[in-house]
Every structure is written in C-alpha cells, then in structure tokens.
Amino acid sequence: MLHLALVQKQGLSSEPRLRLIARQESGHTWALMSESEIIPAKEADSYNDGLLVLIELSQAGQILSVKAATDWVLNLVENYLASGITPAFLQQEKERVEQGLQSLTLEKQDLARRSVELEARREEIQQLEIKLQQQVQALEAEKEELLTRFSSELEACQQKVQALEGE
C-alpha cells in the first residue's frame, strides 16, 4: 500500500524514521492518517530530514520501496492546483454531486410511488372491466329472456285475436 511519509532524523548516528502522513486508498483517493505512525526505516537513510517521500508498504508493514515525493507533489500541483482545482472547488463539486444524488433518489422514490399507483389503477380498471362484462352478459341474458317472454306473449295474443276473429 502506498503512503506519503515525512523523513525524520534525530542525529547523525540514529536510524532514520518515517512518519506516515497519508495512505492511498484507491486510484486518486488518499486518506490522512488519523494517528501519526512512525516506523524505523534504514531505506530512508539517503534522504534529508523533513523530506516528503512515497513509500510502498507490504500487508505486514514492511517497507518495499522508498522514493522522493517531489515529482509526485509537482504533478499534483500541475494537475490540480494550476488548473484551478482548489479544495473549495472540490467541496462545491462534492456538494453538487450529493445534491444531484439526493434529487435522483427523490425522483426514483416518486417514480416507484407512481408505478405502485399505476399498478393499483390498472388492477382497479381490470376489476371494473370484469364487472362491466358481467353486467353486459347479465343484460344480454335478461334481454334474451324478455324477448322470449314477449315472443311467447305476442304469439299468445295473436292466437287470441285469431280465435276472437274466428268467432
């Protein structure tokens, strides 16, 4: 894991130490160390006191490599600070992104609510369609019954009329 560290030398005879300042979490994401961890480092013997270095640590905490952080810092200045990307700008962008995410979350919730409402309305309409079809069938059956009854009554009336005319 990559760390940013400060070289510390207390005297000519003492072994150099590295005070870990930050660690790389992923890609361009770094986190400040909450507690200053100081590790002895013979590998930093050729670096001056107070110099920033990048160190690669193994999972066990052993130093794999040490190199001056000058180029890395200059690259940060060139890529971020020289182009106007300041901490305030990054904070504004972070807030803008968070607001956008909140807005999208609200929209998603609203769409989910509308979807549930539409589904309920669709089911209600289906129930009404079924009820309407049943009513239409009932009316058709009643119509057939009435037509049959009226036909029978008409036929009976016609027979009575014919019977009365024949008298």
BALOPA-184419 format. One record per residue (C-alpha): residue number from 1; residue in three letters; x, y, z. Coordinates in steps of 0.1 Angstrom, whole numbers. Example, Ala and Ser with C-alpha at 12.3 -4.5 7.8 and 13.67 -1.06 7.14 Angstrom:
# residues 2
REC   seq   type      xx      yy      zz
REC     1    ala     123     -45      78
REC     2    ser     137     -11      71
END
This chain:
# residues 167
REC   seq   type      xx      yy      zz
REC     1    met       0       0       0
REC     2    leu      13      34     -10
REC     3    his      19      60      18
REC     4    leu      31      96      20
REC     5    ala      56     100      48
REC     6    leu      80     126      63
REC     7    val     116     116      68
REC     8    gln     128     123     104
REC     9    lys     164     121     115
REC    10    gln     174     130     151
REC    11    gly     211     128     149
REC    12    leu     239     116     127
REC    13    ser     241      82     144
REC    14    ser     204      75     148
REC    15    glu     184      54     123
REC    16    pro     160      75     101
REC    17    arg     123      72     108
REC    18    leu      93      78      86
REC    19    arg      62      95     100
REC    20    leu      33      83      79
REC    21    ile      10     112      69
REC    22    ala     -14      97      44
REC    23    arg     -22      65      26
REC    24    gln     -36      58      -8
REC    25    glu     -70      41      -6
REC    26    ser     -76      37     -44
REC    27    gly     -66      54     -76
REC    28    his     -65      91     -68
REC    29    thr     -81      88     -33
REC    30    trp     -60      94      -3
REC    31    ala     -68      95      34
REC    32    leu     -49     113      61
REC    33    met     -36      91      89
REC    34    ser     -57      97     120
REC    35    glu     -28      89     142
REC    36    ser       9      96     134
REC    37    glu      25      62     129
REC    38    ile      63      63     130
REC    39    ile      83      35     116
REC    40    pro     121      30     115
REC    41    ala     135      30      80
REC    42    lys     171      22      70
REC    43    glu     158      26      34
REC    44    ala     154      64      40
REC    45    asp     190      69      51
REC    46    ser     199      87      19
REC    47    tyr     171     112      22
REC    48    asn     173     145      42
REC    49    asp     154     153      73
REC    50    gly     120     168      66
REC    51    leu     117     155      30
REC    52    leu      84     140      19
REC    53    val      87     105       4
REC    54    leu      64      79     -10
REC    55    ile      67      45       5
REC    56    glu      52      12      -5
REC    57    leu      44     -10      25
REC    58    ser      35     -47      24
REC    59    gln       5     -60      42
REC    60    ala      28     -69      70
REC    61    gly      40     -33      73
REC    62    gln      75     -39      58
REC    63    ile      89     -12      35
REC    64    leu      91     -24      -1
REC    65    ser     103       8     -16
REC    66    val     110      45      -8
REC    67    lys     113      73     -33
REC    68    ala     112     111     -30
REC    69    ala      77     126     -34
REC    70    thr      89     157     -52
REC    71    asp      78     146     -86
REC    72    trp      45     134     -72
REC    73    val      38     167     -54
REC    74    leu      48     187     -85
REC    75    asn      24     165    -106
REC    76    leu      -4     173     -81
REC    77    val       3     210     -83
REC    78    glu       3     208    -121
REC    79    asn     -28     187    -125
REC    80    tyr     -50     202     -98
REC    81    leu     -38     234     -83
REC    82    ala     -25     250    -116
REC    83    ser     -58     243    -133
REC    84    gly     -79     260    -106
REC    85    ile     -90     229     -88
REC    86    thr     -89     240     -52
REC    87    pro    -102     223     -21
REC    88    ala    -132     248     -21
REC    89    phe    -139     239     -57
REC    90    leu    -138     202     -49
REC    91    gln    -161     207     -19
REC    92    gln    -185     226     -41
REC    93    glu    -184     198     -67
REC    94    lys    -189     172     -40
REC    95    glu    -219     191     -26
REC    96    arg    -233     195     -62
REC    97    val    -229     157     -68
REC    98    glu    -245     149     -34
REC    99    gln    -275     172     -42
REC   100    gly    -278     155     -76
REC   101    leu    -278     121     -60
REC   102    gln    -304     133     -35
REC   103    ser    -325     146     -63
REC   104    leu    -322     114     -82
REC   105    thr    -331      94     -51
REC   106    leu    -363     116     -47
REC   107    glu    -372     111     -83
REC   108    lys    -366      74     -80
REC   109    gln    -389      72     -50
REC   110    asp    -415      93     -68
REC   111    leu    -414      71     -98
REC   112    ala    -417      40     -76
REC   113    arg    -447      56     -59
REC   114    arg    -463      64     -92
REC   115    ser    -456      29    -105
REC   116    val    -474      14     -75
REC   117    glu    -503      39     -80
REC   118    leu    -505      30    -117
REC   119    glu    -504      -7    -109
REC   120    ala    -533      -2     -84
REC   121    arg    -552      18    -110
REC   122    arg    -546      -9    -136
REC   123    glu    -559     -36    -113
REC   124    glu    -589     -14    -105
REC   125    ile    -597      -9    -142
REC   126    gln    -593     -47    -148
REC   127    gln    -618     -53    -120
REC   128    leu    -642     -27    -134
REC   129    glu    -638     -43    -169
REC   130    ile    -647     -77    -155
REC   131    lys    -677     -63    -136
REC   132    leu    -688     -45    -167
REC   133    gln    -685     -76    -188
REC   134    gln    -706     -95    -162
REC   135    gln    -732     -67    -163
REC   136    val    -733     -68    -201
REC   137    gln    -737    -106    -200
REC   138    ala    -765    -103    -174
REC   139    leu    -782     -77    -195
REC   140    glu    -779     -99    -226
REC   141    ala    -793    -128    -208
REC   142    glu    -822    -106    -194
REC   143    lys    -828     -93    -230
REC   144    glu    -830    -128    -243
REC   145    glu    -853    -138    -216
REC   146    leu    -875    -107    -222
REC   147    leu    -875    -113    -260
REC   148    thr    -885    -150    -254
REC   149    arg    -912    -140    -230
REC   150    phe    -925    -112    -252
REC   151    ser    -925    -135    -282
REC   152    ser    -945    -160    -263
REC   153    glu    -969    -134    -251
REC   154    leu    -972    -119    -286
REC   155    glu    -978    -153    -300
REC   156    ala   -1005    -160    -273
REC   157    cys   -1021    -126    -281
REC   158    gln   -1021    -133    -318
REC   159    gln   -1038    -167    -312
REC   160    lys   -1064    -150    -290
REC   161    val   -1070    -124    -317
REC   162    gln   -1074    -151    -343
REC   163    ala   -1097    -170    -321
REC   164    leu   -1118    -139    -315
REC   165    glu   -1119    -132    -352
REC   166    gly   -1129    -167    -360
REC   167    glu   -1160    -165    -337
END
